[in-house]
Amino acid sequence: KPFDLAIVVSFGYFLPATVLEAFEWGGLNVHPSLLPRYRGAAPIQHAIIDDVKETGVCVQELDCHQFDAGNLLLSERIV
């Protein structure tokens, strides 16, 4: 395959399966919340509105049909 890995950060579009299949290991998404909380758009803004004292960042496999629904690979808390 022509590419090894796709990585997206705060990317509000689905990558079609045909695009992900061009990558040897598929794709990863870096999401600025502790999933599943604040899944989807504007997770930092929602955490501020909710006055949460702890949030974090997650890395997950990309899913071509749902946002923030792939297998969770890493989760790190930030206070």
C-alpha positions in Angstrom: 0.0 0.0 0.0 1.2 3.5 -0.7 1.0 4.8 2.8 1.5 3.5 6.3 -0.9 5.3 8.6 -3.4 8.2 8.5 -3.6 10.4 11.6 -6.3 13.1 12.1 -6.8 15.6 14.8 -10.1 17.4 15.3 -11.1 16.5 11.7 -14.8 16.9 11.2 -15.2 14.7 8.2 -15.5 10.9 7.6 -12.7 9.3 5.6 -14.3 6.8 3.3 -13.3 3.1 3.6 -11.6 3.4 0.2 -9.3 6.1 1.6 -8.5 4.2 4.8 -7.8 1.1 2.8 -4.9 3.0 1.1 -3.1 2.9 4.4 -1.3 -0.2 5.6 -2.5 0.2 9.2 -5.6 2.3 8.6 -6.1 5.5 10.5 -6.0 7.0 14.0 -7.9 9.9 15.5 -6.6 12.1 18.3 -9.7 13.4 20.2 -9.5 16.0 23.0 -11.7 14.4 25.6 -12.0 11.2 27.7 -14.2 9.2 25.4 -17.0 8.4 25.4 -17.7 11.7 27.2 -17.9 14.6 24.8 -17.8 12.5 21.8 -18.2 14.5 18.6 -17.6 18.2 17.8 -16.4 20.8 20.3 -15.4 18.6 23.3 -13.2 21.3 24.9 -15.9 23.9 24.7 -18.5 21.5 26.2 -16.1 20.6 29.1 -15.6 24.3 29.8 -19.4 24.9 29.7 -19.9 22.0 32.1 -17.1 23.3 34.4 -15.4 19.9 34.5 -12.2 19.8 36.5 -10.6 16.9 34.6 -10.6 16.0 30.9 -8.0 14.4 28.7 -7.1 13.1 25.3 -7.7 9.8 23.5 -6.3 8.1 20.5 -8.5 5.6 18.7 -8.8 3.8 15.4 -10.8 5.6 12.8 -14.2 4.4 11.9 -15.6 5.4 8.5 -19.2 5.4 9.7 -19.2 7.0 13.1 -17.3 9.8 14.8 -15.2 8.8 17.8 -16.4 5.2 17.8 -13.3 3.3 16.9 -11.3 1.0 19.2 -9.7 3.1 22.0 -6.0 2.7 22.0 -4.8 5.3 24.5 -6.5 7.5 27.1 -4.6 10.1 29.2 -6.2 12.3 31.9 -5.4 16.0 32.2 -6.4 17.9 35.3 
